[in-house]
Amino acid sequence: MSPSANKIGFVACLIAAALFESAQLGAATTPEWVREASLKPLGSYPAETKAVVLLSQTDYTVTGDGEYVEHSRRMARILRPEGRAWGDLLVDLRQGEKLNSIHAWTVDRYGREYEFKQKDFTERSLSSDELYSDIRFLNAQATSTDPGSLVAFEFEVRRRAYVNEINRFFQEVNPVRELRITLTLPQGWGFRDSWPEGYRMTAKQSAPNRWEWTAHDLEGLRDEPAMPDKSVLLGRLTIAYFTAKDGVASSGSWNALGQWYNQLTAGRRDPTPEIIREVERLAPPPADFGTKLEALTRFVQTQVRYVGIEIGIGGYQPHLAREVFYHRYGDCKDKATLLSSMFKVAGLESDYVLIDSDRGFVNPAVPSLWFDHVIVAIEIPEGVKANLYAAVVNSQAGKRYIIFDPTDEYTPVGSLRPELQNSQALLVRADGGELIRTPLVAPERNRIVRSGHFVLTADGRLTGEVSENRSGDLASRERRNLQYADERRRADQFERWLGRSLQGFSLERMEIQRADEIDKELSISYKFIAPQYAQSRGGLLVIRPRVLDQKSSHVERKLRHYPLELHSTADETDVFEIELPTEYEVEELPDSVKIDVGFAAYESRIRVEGSKLRYWREYVIRELTVPSENYQEWARLQEVIGSDEAAAVVLKRVSP
């Protein structure tokens, strides 16, 4: 499923590479609106601000059902070299849409003016994993994008919409000095505008059928490590418009959007004799729920290739199940359609789920068809225990669903990759739409259990044999890394990982088991030698009991503005046993550690058992997102982990 044009446009605005050199331009005729906006005070901004948007004005004129004209004027002052991305001028066009006009002007820091006309824009496409898409882009690179330059862009496009709604970002990566949005409707039409919390703007009626929203000095975004995707953080608006006959009750709501998608997909999941025979072959009667579930989901995951061919309404509407089954390829909504059709044959109920692959992008306060992915909700029959599966939600009607992504070939049914967890999604029921929150997979479902036996000699040499078992997302993530790697590349990757914990080591053996069995634990075993693991200090030997794996993260000691995004919930356990040389005994042990900050916890302890050191630790991550107000707790946790990982055991030589 394609992202909306507005989201594509936002991503395109981040592309900074120049795509062509402009032809010789004639004398510029800079319009008055550009000159007026450029004379307004710039304001003061943080030193790292890359550019300031002086004016962002968009006028929408609805001309009929699913049709409107978009007229846009945007202008920015570039402040830093990194702001040159603003000079990449882009407008998208979908099937049936018409470009009425396009124009751009730049004024460099010396006051020289340049003009771009329609003939100076060239057609291009964004890189994508889609085989074909009918979305076109007209692009030009501003002549001057050095700091101090002014870039202005104006275009008008006659748009088509498959639902009567307009979706757009009103906030930008860079600060916005002045924002204007207008809406003009046919006589007797109405609208509903949806804004995120904290950004609500009230429309002022400036004419009988015209409304206007204005704002000033909207903040841009800052760059922070592990922050959410910028499209998640930016404020966005949906305007649903409707005729007097349609009425507000059937527009601008999640239920209405679910009804629309249900109608759009009507009949698409009808099975054919060929599909029926395949289901009977994969899960012959009297197969139980679990057997059917495993067999049918694995078939669609492995036997239907991901290929996107999206033309017109095909960006939303899936192909027929029989076509997907025959050709053995399709995009996310096609794979969901075929799987749902096969479930129907097997006597299982399922529904579409519309979601965005950037967790947190969908805002409950802004109902819209602003999604880029389709997955499946599989109803759990009565009598089947829901706790057998990690990714389960309950609907308002009390139904229990497994949320499953048939496009993800590495995550087995019952689980869900982290990007899709704990996020808002639209469940498309037969009677409409319901906004649900996808499940957060519990840490105990995503485990690494690492066990190592090591032998230390008096000259500081360490030999070790380690085995680790990975489950859940921690196994899926590793399987993705292994997908295109042969044995040599796998060893290289593994040696790089070991090199973050050991110096001067040699990998003697590595073995991976069940790499292709996604419903099983992934096992990795290896043996290495580190000739100079222990450090000799004045007759003492100093060793680090935490032999492998660094779990602590770098933290910045500054005010945090945005949430911190983590890779996955997890429960990671290390048990390391080190046989000590007979010539030495333990002189000093580090203290045990235990800290719990709610969203994560860490504990370690070390003890002496005869001639052996036994080090144990567990790191549990319970949430995927750490709110900015909890960042200091995260920093404190990382400091504790880092100190424990660096802690040393001191050995002294035994007196003869």
matplotlib code that plots the C-alpha trace (Angstrom):
import matplotlib.pyplot as plt

x = [0.0, 1.4, 1.9, -0.1, 1.2, 1.7, 4.0, 5.9, 6.3, 7.6, 10.2, 11.2, 11.9, 14.6, 16.5, 19.5, 21.3, 21.2, 19.6, 20.4, 22.0, 19.6, 19.7, 20.7, 17.9, 16.6, 16.0, 13.9, 10.5, 10.2, 6.6, 5.4, 4.4, 8.0, 9.3, 6.8, 7.5, 11.3, 11.1, 9.4, 11.7, 13.4, 13.3, 15.9, 16.5, 18.8, 22.3, 21.7, 18.6, 19.2, 16.5, 13.5, 10.2, 9.1, 5.7, 3.8, 0.4, -1.9, -5.3, -7.7, -10.7, -13.1, -14.7, -16.7, -16.7, -13.1, -11.8, -10.0, -7.4, -4.3, -2.5, 0.7, 3.2, 6.3, 9.4, 12.4, 15.6, 18.6, 20.7, 23.2, 24.8, 22.6, 19.6, 20.3, 17.8, 15.2, 16.5, 15.2, 11.9, 9.4, 5.7, 3.9, 1.2, -1.0, -3.0, -5.7, -4.1, -3.2, -0.5, -1.9, 1.3, 4.7, 7.2, 10.2, 12.6, 15.8, 17.7, 21.3, 23.1, 24.4, 20.9, 21.1, 17.7, 16.9, 13.7, 12.5, 9.6, 7.7, 10.1, 13.0, 11.4, 12.1, 10.2, 11.8, 10.7, 11.7, 13.6, 11.1, 10.6, 7.5, 7.8, 5.5, 3.7, 1.8, 3.0, 5.2, 7.4, 8.4, 11.7, 14.2, 17.2, 17.4, 20.3, 21.6, 21.2, 24.1, 23.5, 21.6, 19.8, 16.1, 14.1, 10.4, 8.2, 4.7, 2.5, -1.1, -2.4, -5.9, -6.0, -8.1, -9.0, -10.5, -12.1, -13.2, -10.4, -7.2, -4.2, -1.2, 1.6, 1.2, 4.4, 7.8, 11.3, 12.4, 10.6, 7.7, 7.2, 3.8, 1.3, -1.9, -4.4, -7.7, -10.6, -13.2, -16.2, -19.2, -22.4, -24.0, -21.0, -19.5, -16.2, -14.7, -11.1, -9.0, -5.9, -3.5, -3.7, -2.0, -2.2, -5.9, -6.5, -9.9, -11.1, -12.3, -14.9, -13.5, -16.2, -19.6, -17.9, -14.3, -12.5, -9.0, -6.5, -3.5, -0.6, 2.8, 6.1, 5.7, 8.7, 10.9, 12.4, 15.7, 18.0, 18.3, 19.7, 17.2, 14.3, 11.1, 10.8, 10.4, 7.0, 5.7, 6.7, 5.4, 1.9, -0.5, -4.1, -7.0, -9.9, -12.9, -15.4, -18.9, -22.1, -25.3, -26.6, -23.6, -23.6, -20.9, -21.8, -20.5, -17.3, -14.1, -14.4, -12.6, -15.8, -16.6, -13.1, -13.5, -16.8, -15.2, -12.3, -14.7, -16.7, -13.5, -12.4, -15.8, -15.5, -11.7, -11.3, -13.7, -11.9, -11.7, -11.5, -7.7, -7.5, -9.8, -7.7, -4.5, -6.0, -7.1, -3.6, -1.9, -4.3, -6.5, -9.4, -9.5, -6.7, -7.1, -6.8, -3.0, -2.2, -4.3, -2.8, 0.8, 0.4, -1.6, 0.5, 3.7, 2.5, 1.8, 5.0, 7.2, 5.4, 4.0, 6.8, 6.4, 6.0, 4.1, 2.2, 0.0, -2.0, -4.7, -7.0, -4.6, -2.7, -5.6, -7.5, -5.9, -5.9, -8.3, -7.2, -7.3, -4.9, -2.4, -2.6, -2.1, 0.8, 2.3, 3.2, 1.6, 2.2, 1.2, -2.6, -2.5, -0.8, -3.3, -6.2, -5.0, -4.3, -7.8, -9.3, -7.5, -8.6, -12.2, -11.8, -10.3, -13.2, -11.2, -12.4, -10.0, -10.1, -7.9, -5.8, -4.5, -1.3, 1.7, 5.2, 6.4, 5.2, 3.2, 2.4, -1.3, -2.9, -6.3, -7.3, -6.8, -9.0, -7.6, -6.6, -3.0, -1.4, 1.3, 0.8, -1.9, -1.8, -4.3, -6.3, -7.1, -10.0, -9.2, -12.0, -13.6, -11.8, -8.4, -6.1, -5.0, -1.9, -0.4, 0.3, 2.3, 0.5, -3.2, -5.7, -9.3, -11.8, -14.6, -17.0, -15.0, -13.4, -9.8, -7.5, -3.9, -2.3, -0.1, 2.0, 2.1, 4.7, 7.2, 8.8, 11.0, 8.3, 6.1, 2.4, 1.6, 4.3, 4.8, 7.9, 8.6, 7.8, 4.2, 3.8, 2.0, 0.8, -2.6, -4.2, -7.6, -9.4, -11.7, -14.8, -17.8, -19.8, -17.1, -13.8, -12.4, -9.2, -7.1, -3.7, -1.6, 0.0, 3.2, 5.1, 6.2, 9.9, 9.9, 8.8, 12.0, 14.9, 18.6, 20.1, 23.9, 26.0, 29.8, 32.5, 36.0, 39.4, 41.9, 45.7, 48.3, 49.7, 46.3, 45.1, 41.4, 39.7, 36.0, 33.0, 29.7, 26.2, 23.2, 19.6, 17.5, 13.7, 11.0, 12.2, 15.7, 15.8, 14.0, 16.4, 19.4, 17.7, 17.3, 21.0, 21.9, 19.6, 22.0, 25.3, 27.3, 29.4, 32.4, 30.3, 28.5, 31.8, 33.0, 29.8, 30.2, 33.9, 33.0, 30.5, 33.1, 35.6, 33.5, 34.2, 37.5, 40.9, 43.4, 41.1, 40.8, 37.5, 38.1, 34.6, 31.1, 27.9, 24.3, 21.3, 17.7, 18.4, 15.5, 13.0, 11.3, 9.0, 12.0, 14.7, 17.8, 21.0, 24.5, 27.6, 31.2, 34.7, 37.5, 40.9, 41.9, 45.7, 45.9, 42.5, 43.8, 46.0, 49.0, 49.5, 52.4, 51.9, 48.1, 45.9, 42.8, 40.0, 36.5, 33.9, 31.5, 33.3, 30.9, 28.3, 27.9, 24.4, 24.9, 24.2, 25.8, 23.7, 23.9, 23.8, 21.4, 17.7, 15.7, 12.8, 11.5, 10.9, 13.6, 12.9, 14.2, 14.8, 12.6, 11.3, 13.8, 14.9, 18.6, 20.5, 24.3, 25.8, 29.6, 31.8, 35.5, 38.0, 40.8, 44.5, 45.6, 48.5, 45.9, 43.1, 40.5, 41.6, 38.7, 35.2, 32.9, 29.6, 26.3, 24.0, 20.2, 18.2, 14.6, 13.3, 9.9, 10.4, 13.6, 15.6, 19.1, 20.7, 24.0, 26.0, 29.3, 30.5, 33.4, 32.7, 35.9, 38.3, 35.7, 34.1, 30.4, 29.0, 25.3, 23.2, 19.8, 18.7, 14.9, 13.4, 9.6, 8.7, 9.6, 9.4, 10.9, 9.1, 11.3, 10.4, 11.9, 15.1, 17.2, 16.0, 17.3, 20.6, 20.9, 20.2, 22.9, 25.4, 24.8, 25.0, 28.2, 29.9, 29.0, 30.2, 33.6, 33.9, 37.0, 38.0, 41.4, 43.4, 46.6, 49.2, 49.0, 52.1, 54.2]
y = [0.0, 3.4, 6.1, 9.2, 11.8, 14.2, 11.8, 11.0, 14.7, 15.2, 12.4, 13.9, 17.3, 15.6, 14.7, 17.0, 15.7, 17.9, 16.0, 18.3, 21.5, 24.2, 25.6, 29.3, 31.3, 34.6, 37.7, 36.8, 38.4, 37.9, 38.2, 40.7, 38.0, 36.8, 40.3, 41.0, 37.8, 38.3, 41.8, 40.5, 40.0, 36.7, 36.2, 34.4, 30.7, 28.1, 28.1, 24.7, 25.8, 24.9, 27.0, 29.1, 28.8, 32.4, 31.5, 28.3, 29.0, 26.4, 27.1, 24.2, 24.7, 21.7, 21.4, 18.2, 14.7, 13.6, 16.6, 19.7, 22.2, 22.7, 26.0, 26.2, 29.0, 28.2, 30.3, 29.7, 31.4, 29.0, 29.6, 26.7, 24.5, 21.6, 23.6, 23.1, 20.3, 23.0, 23.7, 20.4, 21.5, 18.7, 18.2, 14.9, 13.9, 10.8, 9.2, 11.6, 14.7, 17.7, 20.3, 23.8, 25.7, 25.5, 28.3, 28.9, 31.8, 32.0, 35.0, 34.4, 36.1, 38.7, 39.7, 38.0, 36.6, 33.5, 32.1, 28.5, 28.0, 24.8, 23.8, 23.8, 21.0, 17.4, 14.2, 11.7, 9.0, 8.1, 4.9, 2.3, -1.5, -1.1, -2.7, 0.1, 3.1, 5.8, 8.5, 11.0, 13.8, 17.0, 18.2, 21.1, 22.0, 25.6, 27.5, 29.0, 27.2, 28.7, 30.2, 33.5, 32.4, 32.8, 30.0, 30.4, 27.8, 28.0, 25.4, 24.6, 21.0, 19.7, 16.8, 13.6, 12.0, 8.5, 9.7, 13.2, 14.2, 16.4, 15.3, 17.5, 18.4, 21.9, 21.7, 21.3, 20.2, 23.8, 26.6, 28.3, 32.0, 32.2, 29.4, 29.9, 27.3, 28.1, 25.9, 26.8, 24.5, 24.3, 25.9, 23.9, 21.6, 21.2, 20.0, 18.6, 19.4, 17.2, 18.5, 16.8, 17.7, 21.0, 22.3, 23.0, 26.0, 27.6, 28.2, 31.8, 32.2, 34.8, 34.4, 32.6, 29.3, 30.0, 29.3, 30.1, 28.8, 30.9, 30.4, 32.0, 30.9, 27.1, 25.4, 23.1, 19.8, 19.2, 16.3, 13.8, 10.3, 7.5, 9.9, 8.8, 9.3, 12.9, 12.2, 11.0, 14.2, 16.7, 18.1, 17.1, 18.0, 16.2, 18.0, 15.8, 17.5, 16.4, 17.3, 18.2, 14.8, 12.9, 14.8, 15.0, 11.7, 9.7, 11.7, 12.3, 9.4, 6.1, 4.2, 5.9, 5.2, 1.5, 1.4, 2.9, 0.4, -2.5, -1.4, -1.0, -4.5, -6.2, -9.5, -9.3, -12.2, -14.6, -18.0, -20.0, -23.8, -23.5, -21.7, -24.2, -27.2, -25.5, -24.9, -28.6, -29.7, -27.5, -28.1, -31.2, -31.9, -32.4, -29.9, -27.8, -24.0, -24.0, -26.3, -24.2, -21.0, -22.2, -23.8, -21.0, -18.1, -19.8, -20.4, -16.7, -15.6, -17.9, -18.6, -15.2, -12.7, -9.1, -7.0, -3.7, -2.7, 0.3, 2.2, 4.7, 3.3, 0.3, 2.3, 1.4, -1.5, -5.0, -7.3, -10.2, -13.1, -15.4, -13.1, -13.0, -16.8, -17.4, -15.1, -15.8, -12.1, -9.0, -6.1, -6.0, -5.6, -8.3, -10.8, -9.9, -10.5, -13.9, -15.0, -13.9, -15.8, -18.9, -18.5, -18.2, -21.6, -23.1, -21.8, -19.0, -15.4, -12.5, -8.7, -6.1, -3.9, -0.6, 0.6, 2.8, 1.3, 4.2, 3.5, 6.4, 8.0, 7.4, 9.9, 9.0, 12.6, 12.8, 10.3, 9.7, 7.1, 8.1, 4.6, 2.8, -0.8, -3.5, -6.5, -9.0, -9.5, -13.3, -14.0, -16.6, -19.1, -19.9, -22.6, -21.6, -20.0, -16.5, -16.7, -19.1, -16.1, -12.9, -10.4, -10.5, -7.6, -7.5, -5.6, -3.4, -6.3, -8.6, -10.6, -11.7, -11.2, -12.3, -9.3, -10.7, -9.3, -11.7, -9.5, -10.1, -13.5, -13.6, -13.1, -16.2, -15.9, -15.0, -12.3, -8.9, -6.9, -4.0, -1.3, -2.4, -2.9, -0.6, 1.6, 2.8, 1.0, 0.7, -2.6, -2.9, -4.8, -5.7, -2.9, -0.2, 0.8, 0.5, 2.1, -0.4, -0.3, -3.1, -5.3, -4.7, -8.1, -9.0, -9.2, -12.9, -13.5, -11.9, -13.6, -14.1, -16.7, -16.7, -19.2, -19.2, -21.4, -19.9, -20.9, -18.3, -19.2, -17.5, -15.6, -13.9, -16.1, -16.8, -19.5, -19.8, -21.8, -20.0, -21.0, -18.6, -19.2, -16.4, -16.2, -13.8, -10.6, -11.0, -14.2, -12.6, -9.6, -11.9, -14.0, -10.8, -10.1, -13.6, -13.7, -12.7, -13.7, -16.8, -18.7, -16.3, -13.2, -14.6, -15.2, -11.7, -10.1, -12.2, -11.3, -7.6, -8.2, -10.0, -7.3, -4.8, -6.9, -8.6, -7.5, -9.6, -12.7, -15.5, -17.2, -20.9, -22.1, -20.8, -22.7, -21.5, -23.8, -23.4, -20.2, -21.0, -22.3, -19.0, -20.7, -22.2, -20.7, -19.6, -21.2, -19.9, -21.5, -20.5, -20.9, -18.3, -17.5, -14.1, -14.3, -11.2, -11.0, -10.4, -7.4, -7.8, -5.1, -5.4, -9.1, -8.9, -10.1, -7.9, -9.4, -8.2, -10.8, -9.5, -11.2, -10.5, -8.0, -4.4, -3.5, 0.0, 3.0, 6.4, 9.1, 12.9, 15.0, 17.6, 18.4, 15.8, 17.0, 13.8, 10.2, 7.7, 4.8, 1.4, -1.6, -4.2, -5.4, -8.0, -10.2, -10.9, -13.1, -13.8, -16.6, -16.6, -19.2, -18.5, -21.2, -19.4, -20.4, -22.4, -19.9, -17.1, -16.5, -13.7, -10.6, -8.2, -8.6, -5.9, -5.3, -6.7, -4.4, -4.0, -1.2, -1.0, 2.2, 0.8, 0.7, -1.3, -3.2, -4.5, -6.8, -8.5, -10.5, -12.3, -15.0, -17.4, -21.1, -22.9, -22.2, -20.6, -17.2, -17.1, -13.9, -13.6, -10.7, -9.9, -6.9, -6.5, -3.9, -3.6, -0.7, 0.4, 4.1, 6.1, 9.5, 12.5, 13.2, 9.8, 10.4, 11.1, 7.7, 6.1, 8.0, 6.7, 3.2, 3.3, 4.7, 1.8, -0.8, 0.8, 0.8, -2.9, -3.8, -2.1, -3.6, -5.8, -8.7, -8.5, -11.8, -12.1, -14.8, -17.5, -17.7, -20.8]
z = [0.0, -1.0, 1.6, 0.9, -1.5, 1.4, 3.2, 0.0, -0.6, 2.9, 2.4, -0.9, 0.7, 2.8, -0.4, -0.8, -3.9, -7.0, -9.8, -12.8, -13.7, -14.8, -18.3, -18.7, -17.2, -18.4, -16.4, -13.3, -12.7, -8.9, -7.9, -5.3, -2.7, -2.7, -2.1, 0.6, 2.5, 2.2, 3.9, 7.1, 10.2, 10.2, 14.0, 16.2, 16.1, 17.6, 16.1, 14.5, 12.5, 8.9, 7.2, 8.1, 6.1, 5.7, 4.1, 3.7, 2.0, 0.5, -1.0, -1.5, -3.8, -3.8, -7.2, -6.8, -5.3, -4.9, -6.8, -5.7, -6.8, -4.7, -5.0, -3.0, -2.2, -0.1, 0.6, 2.8, 3.8, 4.0, 7.1, 7.1, 4.4, 5.6, 4.6, 1.0, 0.9, 0.8, -2.7, -4.0, -5.5, -6.0, -6.7, -7.1, -9.6, -9.5, -12.3, -13.5, -11.9, -13.9, -13.4, -14.0, -13.3, -11.6, -10.9, -8.7, -7.9, -6.0, -4.8, -3.7, -0.9, -3.3, -4.4, -7.8, -8.9, -10.9, -12.2, -13.0, -15.4, -16.1, -18.9, -16.3, -14.3, -15.2, -14.4, -11.9, -9.5, -6.0, -5.3, -4.2, -3.9, -6.0, -9.5, -10.9, -9.5, -11.4, -9.1, -11.0, -9.6, -11.3, -9.9, -10.1, -8.1, -7.0, -8.6, -5.4, -2.0, -0.1, 3.3, 3.0, -0.2, -0.6, -2.4, -3.4, -5.0, -6.4, -8.1, -8.8, -9.4, -10.0, -7.6, -7.4, -4.1, -3.6, -0.4, 0.3, 2.5, 2.4, 4.4, 4.9, 7.3, 8.6, 10.6, 9.0, 9.9, 9.8, 11.7, 9.9, 10.3, 8.7, 7.8, 5.9, 4.8, 3.0, 2.0, -0.6, -0.9, -3.4, -2.2, 0.6, 1.3, 4.8, 6.3, 9.5, 10.4, 12.7, 14.5, 16.9, 20.6, 21.3, 17.7, 17.3, 15.0, 14.6, 11.0, 10.2, 7.5, 5.1, 2.5, 2.1, 1.1, 2.2, 5.5, 6.6, 9.2, 10.1, 12.5, 13.2, 14.5, 14.4, 15.8, 13.7, 14.7, 16.5, 15.8, 18.6, 18.8, 18.5, 18.0, 16.3, 12.6, 11.7, 10.0, 13.4, 15.2, 12.7, 13.2, 10.5, 9.6, 7.9, 6.4, 5.5, 3.2, 2.3, 0.6, 2.6, 1.6, 3.0, 6.3, 8.9, 10.6, 7.6, 7.1, 8.9, 11.3, 11.7, 11.4, 8.0, 6.7, 7.7, 5.8, 2.7, 2.7, 3.3, 0.3, -1.8, -1.0, -1.4, -3.3, -3.4, -1.0, -2.7, -3.0, -6.3, -6.8, -7.1, -3.8, -2.1, -3.3, -2.1, 1.4, 1.5, 0.6, 3.2, 6.0, 5.3, 7.6, 10.6, 11.1, 14.2, 14.5, 15.2, 12.3, 9.8, 11.1, 10.7, 7.3, 5.6, 7.0, 6.1, 2.5, 1.9, 3.7, 1.6, -1.7, -2.6, -3.6, -2.6, -5.8, -5.8, -8.9, -8.1, -10.6, -9.6, -7.0, -6.9, -4.3, -1.9, -3.5, -3.5, -6.5, -6.5, -4.4, -7.4, -9.3, -6.4, -6.0, -9.8, -10.2, -6.8, -6.2, -4.8, -2.3, 1.3, 0.7, -1.9, 0.4, 3.1, 0.7, -0.4, 3.2, 4.3, 1.3, 2.3, 6.0, 4.8, 3.0, 6.2, 8.3, 10.0, 10.3, 9.5, 8.7, 7.2, 9.4, 8.0, 9.7, 9.2, 9.3, 11.4, 14.9, 16.3, 12.9, 13.1, 15.4, 17.0, 16.9, 13.1, 11.3, 7.8, 5.3, 5.9, 6.1, 4.2, 5.1, 5.3, 7.6, 9.0, 12.1, 12.6, 14.9, 17.7, 18.0, 21.3, 23.2, 21.9, 24.5, 23.4, 25.6, 23.1, 20.9, 21.7, 19.4, 20.5, 20.8, 22.0, 19.9, 21.2, 20.4, 22.6, 19.8, 20.2, 17.3, 16.4, 14.5, 11.8, 8.9, 6.0, 4.2, 7.0, 6.1, 9.3, 12.0, 12.6, 13.1, 16.7, 16.8, 15.3, 14.4, 16.7, 14.2, 14.1, 17.9, 20.3, 17.5, 16.4, 13.4, 11.7, 12.0, 9.1, 10.2, 8.1, 9.7, 9.7, 11.2, 14.7, 15.8, 17.8, 19.5, 18.3, 21.0, 22.7, 22.8, 26.3, 27.0, 27.8, 24.2, 22.9, 24.6, 24.3, 26.7, 26.4, 28.2, 28.2, 29.7, 29.7, 30.8, 31.9, 32.1, 34.2, 31.2, 30.7, 27.8, 27.6, 25.7, 25.6, 24.2, 24.0, 23.1, 22.7, 22.0, 20.5, 20.3, 19.1, 17.5, 18.6, 16.5, 13.6, 13.5, 13.4, 10.6, 8.6, 9.0, 7.9, 4.8, 2.1, 3.9, 2.9, 5.5, 5.1, 5.4, 8.4, 10.1, 9.2, 10.7, 13.8, 14.2, 14.0, 16.8, 18.9, 18.2, 20.2, 23.3, 22.7, 21.4, 19.4, 19.4, 16.9, 16.1, 16.1, 15.3, 14.7, 14.0, 13.4, 13.7, 12.6, 10.7, 8.3, 10.9, 11.9, 14.5, 16.3, 18.5, 16.6, 18.1, 17.7, 19.2, 18.8, 20.2, 20.4, 21.9, 23.3, 24.0, 26.2, 27.9, 31.4, 32.2, 34.4, 37.0, 39.5, 40.1, 39.9, 37.1, 36.3, 34.3, 33.2, 34.2, 31.6, 28.8, 25.9, 24.6, 25.4, 26.4, 27.6, 25.3, 25.0, 26.5, 25.9, 29.0, 27.6, 27.6, 25.7, 23.6, 21.9, 23.0, 22.7, 20.4, 21.4, 19.1, 20.8, 24.1, 25.4, 28.1, 27.7, 30.1, 30.2, 32.3, 32.1, 34.0, 34.1, 35.3, 37.1, 36.9, 39.9, 40.5, 41.4, 43.8, 43.9, 45.7, 44.9, 43.5, 42.2, 43.9, 42.7, 40.8, 40.7, 39.1, 37.9, 36.2, 35.2, 31.4, 31.9, 34.5, 35.0, 37.5, 37.8, 40.4, 40.6, 43.0, 43.5, 43.3, 44.1, 41.3, 39.2, 38.7, 37.9, 36.4, 35.8, 34.5, 33.1, 31.1, 30.6, 28.3, 28.8, 26.5, 23.0, 23.7, 26.5, 27.0, 27.0, 30.7, 31.6, 29.7, 32.9, 34.2, 31.0, 31.4, 35.0, 33.9, 31.1, 33.6, 35.9, 33.1, 31.7, 35.1, 35.6, 32.2, 32.9, 36.4, 37.1, 39.2, 40.7, 41.1, 43.2, 42.9, 45.5, 47.7, 47.0]

ax = plt.figure().add_subplot(projection="3d")
ax.plot(x, y, z, "-o")
ax.set_aspect("equal")
plt.show()
